[in-house]
Amino acid sequence: MDERRKTLGAPKREAQVADGPPHAMCTLVFELPPREIVHFKAIIESYDNLATLLTEDPRRHRLKLFFAPEMAGEVNALLDSLAGTFSIRRISPA
């Protein structure tokens, strides 16, 4: 490998080390009545880059919300605002 390639590649490696690993995702597990799940999912997904919703246990109608730690305030505020429309039963805290 010539010296020019070593020099060009070095800053990229240093930048990756300096940035460190990505932050861990936060999760929230909750239950919804089956009739509310599709509407709830549509609302959550309408907020770009806020959270991802997955089914954790389809038999118990448990859903799992994944979001970045810095979005916890917004996620909790959204869930609180939706509490009057949906029967959200939190299983684990955010």
Buried (B, 14 or more C-beta within 10 A) or exposed (E): EEEEEEEEEEEEEEEEEEEEEEEEEBBBBBBBEEEBBEEBBEBBEEEEEBBEBEEBEEEEBBBBBEBBEEBBEBBBEBBEEBEEEBEBEEBEEB
